Amino acid sequence: SFKLSLGHWVNDGAMVLFFFLVGMEIKHELVHGELSSRERAMLPVFGALGGMVAPAAIYLLFHREGPAVAGWGVPMATDIAFALAVLAIISSHLPAALRTFLLTLAVVDDLIAILIIAVFYTAQIHWLELGLFFVPVLAYAFLVQRWPRWFAEKRWAAWVVLLPLACLAWALLHASGIHATIAGVVLGFTVPVLRKDPSAGPGPGLAMTFEHVHRPLSSGFAVPVFAFFSAGVAVGGWAG
């Protein structure tokens, strides 16, 4: 299952870092931001649901019979990478609440679309690999929750200790047949966004440190390369 084209390695592999950062940002807004109240959090969720059901209904209205019926899931997904790229360009001109709303809407839309692909468009789900996926995820969550200050101060520790667990989680989820980028969101939600150590005083948690470290790699490499292959460019006979 790992005999992938270069484009698929970018889509399923490099973009995990992007989704990892998105997961942390959404968690920050849920814990200590614009989405901390349930009422505010539900608005973009229902907005995303409406933005998916309506295109699918319109598609089925024009394709009621024949093999094209199976394509109802295609118009449901928002291209989150490009949506957030547009937000990044105009974010300085948007209120923080509006940017958070659009960010959450795009992420929820994309996650639901991935789940729909997993349920309706995956030939077979390998349940053993899917169950094993939670083992490195739980180990990752335990480490970042138990010793966040150590990982924040020892930058090398994340690469030596956490990165192998993240790669294992990605590999198991990919082997299960489910889109592996979900691993990035799941791992991002495990990282604490607020300090848990009373001796360190109040302030941002480990998520802020991870964001400063990984944001340049995501914005400078993962997303541009993803956009490159999404345009259909072929490299050495491989196309995205």
N, C-alpha and C positions, 0 to 999 in steps of 0.2 A: 504493500500500500504506500510505500515511500518512494516509488519510482515516479517522481513528479517532474514535470517540465520546469524550466527556470521561472516561468510566469506563475506557476502554481506554488513554487517555493516562496515567491514574494507575497502572493495573495494569502497563503495559509501560514507562512512562517514569519516573514518580516513584519506583517501587519499586526501580529500578536502584540508587539511592543506598543503600537499605536492604541490598540484596544485596552492594554494594561493601563496606560495613562488615562484613557477615557473612563475606565472603571474607577480609578482613584478620584478623578474629578467629580464624577457623579456621586460617589460616596461622600466626598467632602460637602457637596451641596445638600445631601440628605441629612448629614449629621450636624453640620454647622453652617448652613448656607440658606439659599433661597428656597430650597425644597425641604427644609426641616419640618414643616408642618404637612400633615397628610393632605390637606385640601390643596395646597400648592403643588404637591407632588403628583396628585391624581390628574390635574389638568393636562400636562403634557402627555401623560400616559394615555388618556382618552383621546387626546388629539392625534397621537400616533396611531391608535387603533382605527379612528375614523379615516385617517389618511391612508390606511391599508385596505380597509373594507370597501371603501368607495371605488378605488381603481379596479379591484378584483371584480366588483359587481358590474362595473361598466364593461370590463373585458368579457365576462360571461354573457352579458347582454348581446354582444355581437358574435360570440363563439359558443353557441349552445350545443352544437353537435360536432362530431368528427374528432380527429386527433388533436386539434388545436385547443380543445377544452382543457387539456392537461397543462396548458401554459398560464392558467389563471394566477399562479404565484409570481410570475415575472414582473408585472407592473406594481407589485406591492412594496418592494424594497426601495429605500432611499440610499443613494451612494454616500455613505457617511463620511468618507475621506474627503470628497470634494465639497460636501455640505459644510464640514467644519473648516475646510480651507477658505471658503467664502466668508464664514464667520470670523476667521482669524484676520482677514483683510479689513473687514468693516467693524470689527469688535470695538474699536475705540470710539465709534460713533453710535454705539448701541448702549442702552441702559443695561446694567449687570443682570437685572431680573429677566429682561428679554433674551439676552444671550444664553442664560441658564435654561430658560424655557426651550429655546431652539435646540440647544445642545442635548437636553434630555429627550426631546421629541425625536431627534435624529437617531440617538442611541437606542431608544426603546423600539423605534421602527426597525432598525437594523437587527436587533436581537430577536425580535419576533419573527422577522423574515428568515433568519438563520434557523430558528426552531421549526418554522414551517418547512424549510428545506430538509431538516433532519427527519421530520415526521412523515411528510408526504412525498419527498423526492429522493430519499435515501433507499437504495435497494435493500440493504440489510444493516441493522444496527448490531454490533457485537457487544453484548451486555457485559461480558467478563472484562473487556478492556475499559468499558464505561465505568464499571464499578471500581476497577483498579485506579482509574483517574483520580478518584477522591483521596487516595492514600497520600500521594505527594502534595495534593492541595491542602489536606489537613496538616501535614508536616510543615508546609510553608506557612500556613496560618498560625500554627503554634509558635514557630520561631519568631515571626515578625511581631506577634502580639506579646511574646514573653520577653524578648530582648530588643526592643525597637531602638533604644538609645545606643546600644552596641553597634547595630547595623548602620546607624546614622553617623557615628564617629569613625567606624572602621569601614571605609568605602569598599575596600577589597573584599570584605566578608560577604557582601551581597553577590559578588561575582563568583566567589569560591563556594559558598554554601547554598545560596538561594537559586542561582541560575541553573545548576544541575537539576534541582527539584522542579523548576519551571519548565525546563526542556523535557523532563520525564512526563510531566502532566500534559504538555502539548502533544507529545508522541502518543500517549495512551488515548487521548481524546481523538486525535486524528485516526488512530487505528480502529477506534470504535465505529467510525463512519460518520461522525458528527463534525461539522465545520470547526476546525481547531482554533479559530480566532476567539471562540467563546472562552477558551482557557485564559486568555489575557484579561477579559472582564472579570472572571471568577477570581483570579489571583489579585487583581487590582482592588477588589472589594474586601480582601482579607487584610490589607495594609492599614494600620491605624492612622487616622487623620489628625488626632489630638494626642498630646503627650499624656502618657500613663504614669510616668515617673514623678512623684511629688517633689523629689529633690531637684529636678530639672526646672521646676517652675512652669507656669502656664505658657502655652505657645503651640505652634504647629507640630504635628507628629511626623512620623517616618515618611508618610506619603509626600510631604513637601520636599524632603531630601531626595527621594526617588524621582520626583518630577523634575527637579533641577538637573539631576544627573542624566536622565534618559530623554528629556524633551528634545535636546539638540539632535540626538541620534534618530528620534522618530521623525521630527520635522525636516531634518537635513538629509535623511537617507530613506527611511521606510516609506513615507508618503510620496516623495517624488518618484522613487522607483516604481511604486505601485501605480502611480499615474502614468508613468512611461509605458508599462506593460498593458495597462487598461486601454491605452490608445490603440492597441493591436500591433505594436512594434515587434518585429521578429529579430532575435539575436541568435546567430549561429544555428538557424533552423528551428529555434524554439520561439514560440509566441505566447504572449500572455492571454 
